[in-house]
Amino acid sequence: MTTFSDESSPSSASEGQIAETLSEMDLSQPNEASGPTSEDALSTEQQAQEELQIYQDKYMRLAAEFENYKRRAQRDQSDSIRYANESLLKNLLATIDNLERAIQSGKDAGTTGPLLEGVELTHKHILETVGKLGVRQVSSTGGVFDPNIHQAVAQVESDTAEPNTVVEEFQKGYFLHDRILRPAMVTVAKEKSDQTEPTSAQDAGEEGGIHT
């Protein structure tokens, strides 16, 4: 009769040890070496989007600054060409002034003839030439005083002109395109004073009174 031992066989013991080991392992927790989770991937993607937005903003600002610089450079170049003759034209104004004085002196003296006509034609020709380059006269007499285009050399009381109105022009002013080349020298009207000098009778009355 064959008898069986109470001890377990080697194969049964090995299976029991494997089962015990598996039961001790927490299979619900992810292995650290298994790689990033979905949350880590989402965080990395969000960070990449934020960095992309930062670089896009920097690019847009840089593009706007470059566009502004290009406009300024083009404007400066255009102004350099537009006002290249400013110094020369300003020096020519003295010649125009002298021609106008000569014409006025000739008219005041009653001078007539080809000499005066020649001076007038020269004056007209110079004005036409500088006019083609953008020079034009400043409007002064009868207009409102403007410190941007007028230079006041005197103020006078006037019964006919409103205060702050140009009543006389000593020297003509000129524009070069939209820039003042030389301001006009003018006299400006001011409000007439109402104060009057007291008479001797008024003085006596104020000082000592009137006695009867």
C-alpha positions as CSV (number, residue, x, y, z in Angstrom):
1,M,0.0,0.0,0.0
2,T,1.4,3.3,-1.0
3,T,1.6,6.1,1.6
4,F,1.6,9.9,0.8
5,S,3.7,12.4,2.7
6,D,2.0,15.4,4.3
7,E,4.7,17.7,2.9
8,S,3.9,19.7,-0.3
9,S,5.7,19.0,-3.5
10,P,8.4,21.4,-4.8
11,S,6.2,22.6,-7.6
12,S,3.4,23.4,-5.3
13,A,5.7,25.4,-3.0
14,S,7.0,27.4,-6.0
15,E,3.5,28.4,-7.1
16,G,2.7,29.5,-3.6
17,Q,5.7,31.7,-3.4
18,I,4.8,33.3,-6.8
19,A,1.3,34.0,-5.7
20,E,2.4,35.5,-2.4
21,T,4.9,37.8,-4.2
22,L,2.3,39.0,-6.7
23,S,-0.1,39.7,-3.9
24,E,2.5,41.9,-2.2
25,M,3.0,44.0,-5.4
26,D,0.7,47.0,-5.9
27,L,-0.1,46.7,-9.5
28,S,-2.5,49.7,-9.4
29,Q,0.5,52.1,-9.0
30,P,2.3,53.0,-12.3
31,N,5.9,52.0,-12.5
32,E,8.2,55.2,-12.3
33,A,10.2,53.9,-15.2
34,S,7.2,53.4,-17.4
35,G,7.4,57.0,-18.8
36,P,5.3,60.3,-18.5
37,T,1.6,60.2,-17.7
38,S,-1.1,61.9,-19.7
39,E,-1.1,64.8,-17.2
40,D,2.7,65.4,-17.7
41,A,2.2,65.3,-21.5
42,L,-0.6,67.9,-21.2
43,S,1.5,70.2,-19.0
44,T,4.4,70.0,-21.5
45,E,2.1,70.8,-24.4
46,Q,0.6,73.8,-22.5
47,Q,4.1,75.1,-21.7
48,A,5.1,74.8,-25.4
49,Q,2.0,76.8,-26.4
50,E,2.9,79.5,-23.9
51,E,6.4,79.7,-25.2
52,L,5.1,79.8,-28.8
53,Q,2.8,82.7,-27.9
54,I,5.7,84.6,-26.2
55,Y,7.9,84.2,-29.4
56,Q,4.9,85.3,-31.6
57,D,4.4,88.5,-29.5
58,K,8.1,89.3,-29.7
59,Y,8.0,88.8,-33.4
60,M,5.0,91.1,-33.8
61,R,6.6,93.8,-31.8
62,L,9.9,93.5,-33.7
63,A,8.0,93.7,-37.0
64,A,6.1,96.8,-35.9
65,E,9.3,98.5,-34.7
66,F,11.0,97.7,-38.0
67,E,8.0,99.1,-39.9
68,N,8.1,102.3,-37.9
69,Y,11.8,102.6,-38.5
70,K,11.4,102.1,-42.2
71,R,8.7,104.9,-42.3
72,R,10.9,107.3,-40.4
73,A,13.9,106.6,-42.7
74,Q,11.7,107.2,-45.7
75,R,10.3,110.4,-44.2
76,D,13.8,111.6,-43.3
77,Q,15.0,110.9,-46.8
78,S,12.1,112.7,-48.4
79,D,12.5,115.7,-46.1
80,S,16.2,115.8,-47.0
81,I,15.4,116.0,-50.6
82,R,12.4,118.4,-50.1
83,Y,14.4,120.9,-48.0
84,A,17.8,120.4,-49.5
85,N,17.9,124.0,-50.8
86,E,16.7,125.6,-47.6
87,S,20.0,127.4,-46.8
88,L,20.4,128.7,-50.3
89,L,16.9,130.0,-50.6
90,K,17.1,131.7,-47.2
91,N,20.2,133.6,-48.4
92,L,18.3,134.6,-51.6
93,L,15.7,136.4,-49.5
94,A,18.1,139.3,-48.8
95,T,18.5,139.8,-52.6
96,I,14.7,139.8,-53.0
97,D,14.4,142.4,-50.2
98,N,17.0,144.6,-51.8
99,L,15.2,144.5,-55.2
100,E,11.9,145.4,-53.5
101,R,13.6,148.4,-51.7
102,A,15.1,149.5,-55.0
103,I,11.7,149.3,-56.8
104,Q,9.9,151.2,-54.0
105,S,12.6,153.9,-53.9
106,G,12.3,154.3,-57.7
107,K,8.6,154.7,-57.4
108,D,8.8,157.2,-54.6
109,A,11.3,159.2,-56.6
110,G,9.0,159.2,-59.6
111,T,11.6,157.2,-61.6
112,T,10.4,155.6,-64.9
113,G,12.0,154.0,-67.8
114,P,13.8,150.8,-68.7
115,L,16.0,150.7,-65.6
116,L,13.1,150.4,-63.2
117,E,11.3,148.0,-65.5
118,G,14.5,145.9,-65.6
119,V,14.6,145.7,-61.8
120,E,11.0,144.8,-61.6
121,L,11.4,142.0,-64.2
122,T,14.4,140.7,-62.3
123,H,12.4,140.7,-59.1
124,K,9.5,138.9,-60.8
125,H,11.8,136.3,-62.3
126,I,13.5,135.5,-59.0
127,L,10.1,135.1,-57.3
128,E,8.9,132.7,-60.0
129,T,12.1,130.7,-59.7
130,V,12.0,130.2,-56.0
131,G,8.2,129.6,-56.2
132,K,8.9,126.6,-58.3
133,L,11.1,125.3,-55.5
134,G,8.2,125.7,-53.0
135,V,8.8,129.2,-51.6
136,R,5.7,131.4,-51.0
137,Q,5.0,134.5,-49.0
138,V,3.5,134.7,-45.6
139,S,0.2,136.5,-45.4
140,S,0.5,139.3,-42.8
141,T,-1.2,142.7,-43.1
142,G,-4.8,142.6,-41.9
143,G,-4.5,139.0,-40.6
144,V,-4.4,137.8,-37.0
145,F,-1.0,137.7,-35.4
146,D,0.5,134.2,-35.4
147,P,3.7,133.8,-33.4
148,N,4.6,130.8,-35.5
149,I,4.9,132.8,-38.7
150,H,5.1,136.4,-37.4
151,Q,7.7,138.3,-35.4
152,A,6.2,141.3,-33.6
153,V,8.6,144.3,-33.5
154,A,6.1,146.8,-32.1
155,Q,2.5,147.2,-30.8
156,V,0.3,150.2,-31.5
157,E,-3.1,151.3,-30.4
158,S,-5.6,151.4,-33.2
159,D,-9.2,152.6,-33.6
160,T,-9.8,150.7,-36.8
161,A,-8.0,147.3,-36.3
162,E,-9.0,144.6,-33.8
163,P,-6.5,143.8,-31.0
164,N,-3.8,141.2,-32.0
165,T,-4.2,142.1,-35.7
166,V,-1.2,142.8,-38.0
167,V,-1.4,146.4,-39.1
168,E,2.0,146.9,-40.8
169,E,4.6,144.7,-42.3
170,F,8.3,145.7,-42.1
171,Q,9.8,142.7,-43.7
172,K,8.0,139.9,-45.7
173,G,8.0,136.4,-44.4
174,Y,8.3,133.2,-46.5
175,F,7.4,129.5,-46.4
176,L,9.4,126.7,-47.8
177,H,6.6,124.2,-48.6
178,D,4.9,123.8,-45.2
179,R,7.9,125.0,-43.1
180,I,8.5,128.6,-42.2
181,L,11.7,129.8,-44.0
182,R,11.6,133.3,-42.4
183,P,9.0,134.9,-40.2
184,A,7.5,138.2,-41.2
185,M,8.4,141.3,-39.1
186,V,5.2,143.1,-38.2
187,T,3.5,145.7,-36.0
188,V,0.5,144.4,-34.1
189,A,-2.5,146.3,-32.9
190,K,-3.4,146.4,-29.2
191,E,-6.4,147.5,-27.3
192,K,-6.7,151.2,-26.9
193,S,-6.3,152.5,-23.3
194,D,-9.2,154.3,-21.8
195,Q,-7.1,156.3,-19.3
196,T,-7.0,160.0,-19.9
197,E,-4.8,162.7,-18.3
198,P,-6.7,164.7,-15.6
199,T,-7.1,168.4,-16.2
200,S,-5.8,171.1,-13.8
201,A,-9.3,171.8,-12.6
202,Q,-10.0,168.2,-11.9
203,D,-6.7,168.0,-10.0
204,A,-7.6,171.0,-7.9
205,G,-11.0,169.5,-7.1
206,E,-9.5,166.2,-6.1
207,E,-6.8,167.7,-4.0
208,G,-8.6,170.4,-2.1
209,G,-12.2,170.1,-3.0
210,I,-14.6,172.7,-4.3
211,H,-15.4,175.6,-1.9
212,T,-18.5,177.8,-2.2
